[in-house]
Amino acid sequence: MKKFLILLGTVMLCMCLGATTEAVTWDTFYQAAPSNTGPTGNTVIRLSSPNSGADPYGYIRYKPDTPFALNGLNVLSADFNMVQGPFIGGAPRFDIGLDFNNDGIWNDHLIYAYWGSQPWGGGTPPTGWTNTGNFMGTSLWGDVTFFDGNTQYTAAGLKAAFGTLNVMRAYVSLDGGWTGNSQILDVDNFRVNDDVFSAAPVPIPGALVLFGSGLVGLVGIGRRRLQK
């Protein structure tokens, strides 16, 4: 009986690990924190870029375990609500980090995809929750000053010029506070291809809950038999 319970426990642990393992790493840093201010009161990530103080910026970062070519980046979008401040100073935006030297090492060569209007991502944001649209579709306007000085690429143009370079990182970035305008941005469902970042806790699958309940029951039965 003891060996059987150990086997069941091992199987359950493997199932749990399989259910939670991802091929990407998501994280947040600087002025970024969970907030229950989603469209239905759900948990989202609130990014802040105050006009003063230390570290006046916030980011959500996507890091694939296995980098892939820019030609394979087909979806880049997010749900958002601009709580405070205008679109200004190039923020908010998506950043796409490429391995410009093909050496497998992350560096500072970024594509800036501004959510605001041309030329530098300014403008009045929409009211309430909305979606950015797919920036790898017709919406993207890329600033690639770090690469060749050309600041106006469409998604197709970016892929034609840099499509063989590997995507090492992608970000939602808010750092317009340097302009003197404080910004607050709520973000949910940051999507890179089929990978989606959501701040809401991931529920344990129902099958695992039932399996765990059964395992607890078996442990109870085993103990009663030992007591007899």
N, C-alpha and C positions, 0 to 999 in steps of 0.2 A: 504493500500500500504506500509506503513511504517513497519507494522508487517511482511509483506511478505518479504521485503528486509532484515530485521533483521534475519529472518529464513534462507534465502538464504546465508547470510553472515556466519551464524553459521555452516551450512552444508559445505560451502567451507573451513572454518577453520579446521573442522574435517578432511576433505579430505586431506588437506595439511599436517596436523600432521600425519595422517596415512601413507602418502607417504614418510615421512622423518624419522619416528621412526625406530630405529634399536634395535636388541637384544644384541648388543655389543657396546663397546666404543673403539674408536681408538684415539690415541694421539701420539704426538712426543715431545721429550724434549732434552735439552742440545744442541749439535751442529747438529740441524736438521731444515731444512727450505725448503719451496717450491722453485723449480727451473724449468725454461722452457727449460730443456735439455733432454727431452724425445726423443725417436727414431723419432718422427714426430714433434718435437718442442713442445710437450705437457708438461703439468706440472707434475713433479715428486717430490719426496722428496730427497734432497741431505743431506747425513750424512757425517760428517767430524770428523776425529780423528787426530788433529795436534800433532806434537811431543813435543809441549811445550804449556804453558799457562793454564788458568783455565778451568776446565771441558772439558778435551780433548777426548770427546766421544759423540756419537749421537745414538739415539734409536727411533724406531717406536714400539709402544706398542698396543697389542690387549688384551682387557679385556672383557670376556663374562659376561653378566648380570647374567646368570645362569651357574655356573661351571659344567663341564661334565667330565666323566671318560676318562683317557688317552686311554682306549680301543676304545673310540668314536672319537679319533683324527685320521683321515684317509688321510687328505691332508694338507701339509705344504710346501708352495713354494713362490717364488717371482721372478719378472723380475728385472734384475740389470745390471748396467754398472760400472765397477771399473775404475773410472776416474784417480785416482792417487794412487800409492803405490802397494805393493804386498799383497797377502794373508799372514798374519803374526800375531803372538801373539794371535792366537785363533780368529782372526777377518778377515772378517765378519763371522757372524754365526746367527743361530736361537737359542733363549733361550726359553725353555718351563718350566714355573713355576708350580710346583705341590704343593698341600696341603698335605705335607708329614705326618703331624700329624692328619689328618682327623678332624681338629677342625674348619674348615671353615674360617681360617685366613691365609692370604698370608704370606709366609715366604721365606727365601732365598735358598730353595732347588731347584736348576735349573738343567735341562738337557741342555748341550751345544752341539749343532749340527753344527759342523764346515763346512764351505763351501769349505775350502781347503783340502789338502791331510792329511793323517795320518802321525805322531801321533797328532800334535797340530795345524792342520788347516793351514799349510803353503803352499807356492807354487806360481806359476805365474798365475794370473787370465786370463780368456779368454778376447779377444779383442772385444769391442763393446757390444751391448745389447744382453743378453741371459737370459735363465731361469735356476733357480737352479735345476729344476727337483723336483719331489715330495719326500721330505725328510721322509715321512711316508711310502714310497714305499721301493725300494731297495737302494736308495741313502743315507739314514740316517746312520750316524755313531755317536753314542751318547757317550759323556763324562759325566759320572754321579758320579764323584769323591765325590760330597757332600753326596751321598747315601751310596755307599758300596765300593768305591775305584776302582771299575771296570770301565775302560775308553773305553771299546770297545763293545758297544751294537748295534745290528741292531734294526730296528723298531720292528720286531717281538720279539726280546729279551727284549726290553724295555717294551712292553705290557705284556709279560709273567711275568716280575718281578714287574712292577709297574702299571699295567693296571687298577686297581681299584681306584687308587688315582685320585683326581680331578685336571683338568687343570684350573688354576686360571689366568694365564697370558701367553702370547707368545710375543716374541720380534724379530725384526731384530736389531742386535747390531753391532756397529763399534767402537772399542776401542783399536786398535792395535798401536796407537801412542806412547804408553809407551815403545815400542821397539826402538824408535828413527826414525821410518819410518812413515811419515805422510800419512794418507789415506783419500781419498774422494770416496764416493760410492753413486750413484744414484739408487733409488729404486722405483718400481711401481708394482701395482697388488700384494701386499703382501696378500697371501691367507691362511686362516685357515678354512678348510672344505668348506662350501658354502659362507663364509664371505670373502669379498675382500676389501682391502683398496686401494683406488686410490686417488692421490692428486688432480686430475682434479675436478673442481666444478661440482656438481650434477645438471643437468638441470631440470627445472620444467617440469613435464609431460605436453604434448600438450593438453590433456583433461582439465587440470586445467587452462591452459592459456585461452582456449576457454571459459571455464566456467566463469573465471574472467572477460573476455571481455564482456560476456553477462550480468554479474552483473552490470558492469559499465554502459552499455547501458540502463538497467532497471532503474538505479539511475537517468540517464539523462532524461528519459521519465517521471519519477515521478516528477522531479523538474519542467519540462515544464508544467505539468498538474497543479501543485500547483500555478505556476505563472499566469496561465489562470484563 
